[in-house]
Amino acid sequence: MNPFDKFKVLMYSHDTFGLGHLRRSRTIAHALVSHFRNVEVSIISGSPVVSAYPFEDRVDYVQIPAAHKLSDGSYVSGSTTSTFDDTIRQREALIDEAADRIDPQLVIVDKEPLGLAREMLPALQRLKDRGATTVLGLRDVLDAPELLREEWARKHILDHLEALYDEIWIYGPGSFYNPLAGIDLSEAVLSRTRYTGFLPRALPETGDASNDYGSGYVLVTAGGGGDGYDLMAAALNVIKQGLCGHLSFLFVLGPFMTDGQRFEIMARASGVANVRVVDFDANLEQIVANARAVIGMCGYNTFCEVMSFDRPALFVPRTAPRREQSIRAHRAEEFGWVDVLDIDSAKNPHRFLAAIDRLLERAPPSAAVARPDMDGLNRICALSEILLDRRREAATATASLRAASL
């Protein structure tokens, strides 16, 4: 029997803030079904906008109730009629049902080792006992080392990490950053850790609605938009002062910007001839590819799109509740790939204008001495193939032992 026949992969994406976890999981899922002819992938997602995204054949999703992370790092239910604890119980029940029904051979958990509020732990333990291969996937940067250390200690992650996971995949090159530098990992866990390189993005093979926006614009994007107001307002302030009249701008607000902030940005931009505001578009890859340059916050997905389509970029990262974006942006600046401006400087129109002028003159990332390693998806498929081979070898050895005992 072909070991890849009807091989099932279950991915978990907690999705409490923004679009990053879902879009990263979707990208990996599409790569797996492209590489393995008979693999089926199911993504457990807490994103309220998961249905807005198209999925390849043999990729589907299981939607669980939404939970939201607030600006102080705490969590609340996505429903006004449920408490956070009630929502977690509902999510855990759906996760357990999906895990039992799908019965995957490979499980890939994005970012949260135990799931939000430990919601993934019971299903992981049960699937592990059944022989499933388990992988923890981590973005290139998680947080400042001291903050991650405190977070993992509070959540008792290390009590479970070694027993739960066969491998840890870090979605970046080892030369760029070690997201687990602040954690005292065992030798066993360290030996299971693999750097994949960044995850490249590609244009969709069919459909091109985003061509409606033309090309050659400066894209201003804040990913999901939940924390993007300050960047959008600062950029619009520069443009409204008539300092960028020779440029055209496309603002993509994102689905999680508050209604009040969305209304304000759209109202302020109305009548500004060189600004177009888009509420949300699931095909941001095409929008980035068509841009002359990109102004963003340096979330993982925006960063990978900028690198994939080789666009000059100016990043204005957030620093709270996580320092992830700031660390990534400044590290990329050290490699010569991007420019970085802190948000306080961006609120000064003349400093922001000077940064935009530099952006329009800068070379793309590919011109740097050390080019970004964008081979992450190929390495993930290769690592998955190795894991599948191990399962086949283990199954063959078990069958041989059973035959010998008869």
SULKACOR-V790397 format. One record per helix or strand. SS is the DSSP state (~ for helix, > for strand). FROM is the first residue (numbers start at 1). LEN is the number of residues. If there is no record, write none. Layout:
BEGIN
ss: {SS	SS}
from: {FROM	FROM}
len: {LEN	LEN}
END
This chain:
BEGIN
ss: {>	~	>	~	>	>	>	~	>	~	~	>	~	~	~	>	~	>	~	>	~	>	~	>	~	>	~	>	~	>	~	~	~	~}
from: {7	20	39	50	59	67	75	84	106	116	121	133	145	157	161	167	187	193	209	218	229	249	259	275	284	293	300	312	324	339	343	349	365	376}
len: {7	16	7	3	5	3	3	19	5	3	9	7	11	3	4	5	5	3	5	4	12	4	11	4	6	4	9	4	11	2	4	13	3	30}
END
